[in-house]
Amino acid sequence: MNFLPRRPAAFFPALAIAAAFAFGWLPALAESPEEKGLRIALEAEARDRGFGNYTADQTMVLRNKRGQESERHLRISVLENEADGDKSLIVFNRPRDVKGTAMLTHSHKVEDDDQWLYLPALKRVKRISSSNKAGSFMGSEFAYEDMTSQEIEKYTYRWLRDEPCGEMTCWVSERAPVGKNSGYTRQVSWVDQDEYRIWKVEYYDRKKMHLKTLTVPSHQQYLDKHWRADEMMMVNHLTGKSTRLIWQNYAFGADLDDSDFTKVSLKRAR
Amino acid sequence: MTDTAISATRVERFGTGVLRWRWPILALTILFVTAMAAGGQYLKISNDSRIFFSEDNPQLIAFEALEATYTEANTVLIAVAPKDESGGAGIFTPDALTAVAELTEQGWLLPYSTRVDSLTNFSHSWADGDELIVEDLVADTADLSAADLARIEDIALNEIQLVNRLVGADGRTTAVLVNFVMPDDDVEAVEEVSDQVKKVVEKARENHPDLNYYVTGSVITSRAFGDATMDDLSTLGPIIIVVIFIVMAFLLRSITGTIATLLVVLFAAITAMGFAGWSGMVLSSGNVGAPTIIMTVAIAHSVHVISTVMLGMRSGLDKREAILESLRVNFHPVFLTTITTAIGFLSMNFSDAPPFHNLGNLVALGVVSAFVFALTFVPAFIYILPLRVRPRVEGQKAFFDAFGEFVVRRRALLLWGMAAIMIGLAAGVPQVELNDNWTKYFDERYEFRRDTDYIINNLTGVEAFEFSLPAGGEGAINDPEYIANVDRFAEWYRGQPKIIHVSAFPDIMKRLNKNMHGDDPAYYRIPDEHDLAAQYLLLYELSLPFGRDLNDQIDIAKSATRMTVIGRDMSAKEQRASADAANQWLKDNMPEGMATEATGLTMMFAYISKRNIEGMLRGTVIAMALISLILIVALKSLPIGLLSLVPNFVPAAMAFGLWGYLIGNVGVAASVVTAVTFGIVVDDTIHFLSKYLRARRERKLDAQNAVRFAFRSVGHALWTTTAVLAAGFVVLSTSGFEVNWSLGVLTAMTIVIALAADFFFLPPLLMKLDRSKS
């Protein structure tokens, strides 16, 4: 009965059922699943709007089928940019041989993102060719597109159902990429109805097979507003490999502006 | 013979009991067989090409470790070549490249696929100012100009990672290689994938009819293993039944007798296969010969029982007396031969290959159940049904009288002549080369084999040596010294005989270094600094599209890289030699931590025979010792028992020698032949020697007359059972699957040679050595 979301209790159940039957034949009057899916995504984005910028430390723990583990340490800075897309800077700290390498991303709402990498050993900035966001990020089970904020415009949405998740209720929606460079045909996400946090995402590959699952065990709220994941667990069901991405030391409202997210600034990123 | 008075009466009581309870026996037999048959519905058929390897097989363990570190290596390779053989542009035409691009796209859509590599999606990298561009080699197949095609051809034929792997060196064949991660032990997944591949290829054939398509790869191999199993199951069974029917009708000349025999072998096969179903055994190409072998070796029991009954009736006994007499005479020898045959097959449990355990156990069970049916069901059945006995053609008896006479008279010549033949044939054993090649497990009736042969001849090889080369610590693969070492190893391997392709990590590094220096060919070398190499690699990895990452070549800790060496048309011996040389080279030339050993499916099969023979050696010795001990006890003579070893053991050596002269290559089946045939051929010796000894002991005949007596008594029976056994194993040899084929041929050869040894060598040997009290 999604067409009566605001005041379901105001109706007698019988009336509600009658209404459901009556309006059920007139979908134009109701919010379509596509509209609802988009509305949830828009609302989630709107709630996070205004964070300005933040920095955080990331630790990735890669695990192969034999149980061997390997770590990657990164530091990420993100600058909100409502006009086009957010800007982000990732500085690699470990493995040691890539320490100081920095990746700058200017994401765009519609076109492909721009990306540059600064190689300290070469003391040069290299542009990374576009269309690469679906590949494995540093050998992990995360693709770059799984890790960063994703612009609404790059997907189409569809609400599927409501489902209890823990003590809350989640909207289960799917989204499909618009561009052809994604490795996925669709992603199904679980977003709680209280705070619009993502708890789980299932990734379906090009043959529509359930390839990976992302789970988020816990979130923290910053500045009384912005929810951020403490940890993300990505499991590849096909290969048996997994990657744990741990987020630490979130800091909002640092002294960052556009000049910190340019090709020139890459070289001094540390 | 061995019957003591007490056991004789016991056997007699058993005989009268069987006839009295004939109806219950009949009913019980049918009930029992029906119950066992119900297990058939639980029979599982596996198409796992790794089923021949036990869980503790060192080559399998090494390979699975490699797969768990990098990625599982299940593949489908679809090769494409223009139909027009005469010159032209080969595969560098818009049509061929479009077909490859479409197949590449379809590859991603195949179930369980994780990676697709092809000429069109090859991650070609180049520099454009400060940009590293990584792009599909053929990004768009629409509007390919002649210049585009020439550029693509130039890049492809000079790309070390493509030539002789995805592009033939002559540019006339190319391929799409799809990698899969298959769910564990999933028969249906293999069928699903291979069926889907077939559809994809059919579609391509329709859209691009000027191209030929060839399909191989480990998933297709698995499918062929499954198909071969089904083929053998559905064709060998009916053939063997027809053969048995014809041979029995001819030998026994009795409808009732023939039907009784046929029922016994069917019951025995059903009992064993039903048991396999109930107990959850898995049928595979390696043990699907079980019903055929059971039906073959189970015949002898009933033949002995029925022919003795008919012999008795012909000599004037009534049916009841003839049956009782037959049971009395046959109980012990049939029991004895059952035990020896069962021991021979049970020794297959010493093999390293799990399918052979099941095969041995099933045949042993079948033989034992055939023994029970032959002594209970057969007498009850022929007692109830009419049994007509026709007067015997006396020719055969006369023949074996004359034959015995011949052997006695020419004993010296035969003894030395046979000894010479034995030594001459056995001398061929060193010519036998252990050679298992899983693509050659299938004969040319299988499309898989024909396609694979084409691919070997025109594109690439199917022998792959995999090395996981440790760099000695996290991130250490970026150490220029390590890269240089791997490069030396790769270069060394490229110079080895029959090696046509080596994929190694340094090639990526060299190409990147060149790209980072504005594509200057002078920089096609290993970067000078560790950090620089690491950062190049990071940049490259960040540039690769979905599913095209390096995780199949680099471990997660960047502490080891994988090197894949492809050989063309190598025998298992050459494969072992190549791997040994590589392992040794690594030991001699590389830092200590880098030494590793070759692994992969190829290595597993290269060592399968050797490893199985090692296991079976113990099994064969134990089986021989047990059987000989039984013989000594049964014959109550140590010297004769020991003497019997010669005609029992030598035939296998002779058969292998003959094989060595005629064919040479032998696979994993060879490991079990000696033990299996020992249990079978010993039956002939038991029958011959027991008659010989009876003549010596009871009739006090001298050695020569005892030989004449033995020939007259059992010559015909031995000849016929050997003919049946040989026919049965010849049927097995019609299998299109090498393991079953060679098991059939080798066993048939051994059985025939064993009869020759029993007829031409054993008697002269007895006459020569057994000169005691005459």
Chai-1 contact restraints between the chains, C-beta under 6 A:
chainA,res_idxA,chainB,res_idxB,connection_type,confidence,min_distance_angstrom,max_distance_angstrom,comment,restraint_id
A,L62,B,I556,contact,1.0,0.0,6.0,A-B,restraint_1
A,N64,B,I556,contact,1.0,0.0,6.0,A-B,restraint_2
A,K65,B,A68,contact,1.0,0.0,6.0,A-B,restraint_3
A,R66,B,A68,contact,1.0,0.0,6.0,A-B,restraint_4
A,S70,B,I556,contact,1.0,0.0,6.0,A-B,restraint_5
A,S70,B,A557,contact,1.0,0.0,6.0,A-B,restraint_6
A,P95,B,G475,contact,1.0,0.0,6.0,A-B,restraint_7
A,D97,B,G475,contact,1.0,0.0,6.0,A-B,restraint_8
A,D97,B,N478,contact,1.0,0.0,6.0,A-B,restraint_9
A,D97,B,H530,contact,1.0,0.0,6.0,A-B,restraint_10
A,D97,B,D531,contact,1.0,0.0,6.0,A-B,restraint_11
A,D97,B,A534,contact,1.0,0.0,6.0,A-B,restraint_12
A,V98,B,A534,contact,1.0,0.0,6.0,A-B,restraint_13
A,V98,B,Q535,contact,1.0,0.0,6.0,A-B,restraint_14
A,V98,B,L538,contact,1.0,0.0,6.0,A-B,restraint_15
A,T101,B,Q535,contact,1.0,0.0,6.0,A-B,restraint_16
A,T101,B,L538,contact,1.0,0.0,6.0,A-B,restraint_17
A,L117,B,L539,contact,1.0,0.0,6.0,A-B,restraint_18
A,L119,B,Q535,contact,1.0,0.0,6.0,A-B,restraint_19
A,A121,B,E529,contact,1.0,0.0,6.0,A-B,restraint_20
A,A121,B,D531,contact,1.0,0.0,6.0,A-B,restraint_21
A,A121,B,L532,contact,1.0,0.0,6.0,A-B,restraint_22
A,A121,B,Q535,contact,1.0,0.0,6.0,A-B,restraint_23
A,K126,B,D130,contact,1.0,0.0,6.0,A-B,restraint_24
A,K126,B,L132,contact,1.0,0.0,6.0,A-B,restraint_25
A,K126,B,L539,contact,1.0,0.0,6.0,A-B,restraint_26
A,R127,B,D130,contact,1.0,0.0,6.0,A-B,restraint_27
A,R127,B,E131,contact,1.0,0.0,6.0,A-B,restraint_28
A,I128,B,L542,contact,1.0,0.0,6.0,A-B,restraint_29
A,I128,B,S543,contact,1.0,0.0,6.0,A-B,restraint_30
A,S129,B,I133,contact,1.0,0.0,6.0,A-B,restraint_31
A,S129,B,V134,contact,1.0,0.0,6.0,A-B,restraint_32
A,S129,B,S543,contact,1.0,0.0,6.0,A-B,restraint_33
A,N132,B,S543,contact,1.0,0.0,6.0,A-B,restraint_34
A,N132,B,P545,contact,1.0,0.0,6.0,A-B,restraint_35
A,A134,B,F546,contact,1.0,0.0,6.0,A-B,restraint_36
A,G135,B,L544,contact,1.0,0.0,6.0,A-B,restraint_37
A,G135,B,P545,contact,1.0,0.0,6.0,A-B,restraint_38
A,G135,B,F546,contact,1.0,0.0,6.0,A-B,restraint_39
A,G135,B,D549,contact,1.0,0.0,6.0,A-B,restraint_40
A,S136,B,D549,contact,1.0,0.0,6.0,A-B,restraint_41
A,G139,B,N551,contact,1.0,0.0,6.0,A-B,restraint_42
A,G139,B,I556,contact,1.0,0.0,6.0,A-B,restraint_43
A,G183,B,F546,contact,1.0,0.0,6.0,A-B,restraint_44
A,R206,B,W108,contact,1.0,0.0,6.0,A-B,restraint_45
A,K207,B,L109,contact,1.0,0.0,6.0,A-B,restraint_46
A,L238,B,T114,contact,1.0,0.0,6.0,A-B,restraint_47
A,L238,B,V181,contact,1.0,0.0,6.0,A-B,restraint_48
A,T239,B,V181,contact,1.0,0.0,6.0,A-B,restraint_49
